[in-house]
Amino acid sequence: MTPLCIGGWSVHTLETGFLWLDGGSMFGSVPKPLWSREHPADERNRIRLAMRCLLLERGDRCILVDDGVGEKFSAKLADIYRLEQHEQGLERALARIERGVEDVTNVVLTHLHFDHAGGSTKRGANGLEPTFPNARWYVQRRNWENAHASNPRERASYMPENYDALMEAGVLTLWDGPQQPWPGLSTITVNGHTRGQQLVRVSGGGNTAYFVTDLIPTAAHVRIPFVMGYDVAAIETMEEKRALLSRAVSENAWIVLEHDPETALGRVAADGDDFAWAERIPSHPGVAAR
């Protein structure tokens, strides 16, 4: 996909593979006949989800936002989550835009769930080590603390092998609240999905894009009542979605979706008391977004 140019930043979406999660959990109280129209389930009631990352380039900065599931899954977990990376993966996605792991200077993790932070570490000769040798990582302190004292509902989603080695290597910075770390780039904290999640906003030259991570995981979740069963606080999620989407409409901003298998990004419009897509861009040229 041709990168967006926003305020001096080149903005790339990276297709790093797919995993399959339970459709009912992804849509909470929304009935299956509604969500299955766009997300047909397999024999285990799982739906196909992208692991789309964002790469921002400007000057000597090459900033990655989230890094997928990584390469450390056991055969058992790969089967449970029906992992599809044989033709993709983060390194291959970087190679498609002529970049390598050594080019990444910074990694902003939206949160530490395994499908967002698993690519942060790899198995080396001396154990786990950071995947990107020249990078520094950033995550919200509240999410770091949540990951190390997680509640029973989230415990399976936080895997210490994905991030503890970053702290041990001295390459992880814990942020306290919203940040403006680089010109035109800022973070927004939200807590409905998991405590200490952060969104990324890039703006400049009259253009704006939001990487909305698990606040709006798929295109169907643009509807305010469509909230994941995985979320720790559904009411907070709905309030956070409304605030973010109202702002995006006023800015005519792009929304970059992390998990939709077909739609990479789009623009939203108000639809009565709710929101709908005014424009949707497919993840692969020649594939129509539904």
Sequence and secondary structure as in RCSB ss.txt:
>XXXX:A:sequence
MTPLCIGGWSVHTLETGFLWLDGGSMFGSVPKPLWSREHPADERNRIRLAMRCLLLERGDRCILVDDGVGEKFSA
KLADIYRLEQHEQGLERALARIERGVEDVTNVVLTHLHFDHAGGSTKRGANGLEPTFPNARWYVQRRNWENAHAS
NPRERASYMPENYDALMEAGVLTLWDGPQQPWPGLSTITVNGHTRGQQLVRVSGGGNTAYFVTDLIPTAAHVRIP
FVMGYDVAAIETMEEKRALLSRAVSENAWIVLEHDPETALGRVAADGDDFAWAERIPSHPGVAAR
>XXXX:A:secstr
   EEETTEEEEEEEEEEEEEEHHHHHTTS HHHHTTTS   TTSEEEEEEEEEEEEETTEEEEE   S S   H
HHHHHTT B TT  HHHHHHHTT  GGG  EEE S  BHHHHGGGEEEETTEEEESSTT EEEEEHHHHHHHHT 
 TTTGGGB GGGTHHHHHTT EEEE S    BTTEEEEEE SSSTTEEEEEEEETTEEEEE GGGS SGGGGSTT
   TT S HHHHHHHHHHHHHHHHHHT EEE SS SSEEEEEEEEETTEEEEEEEEESSTT    
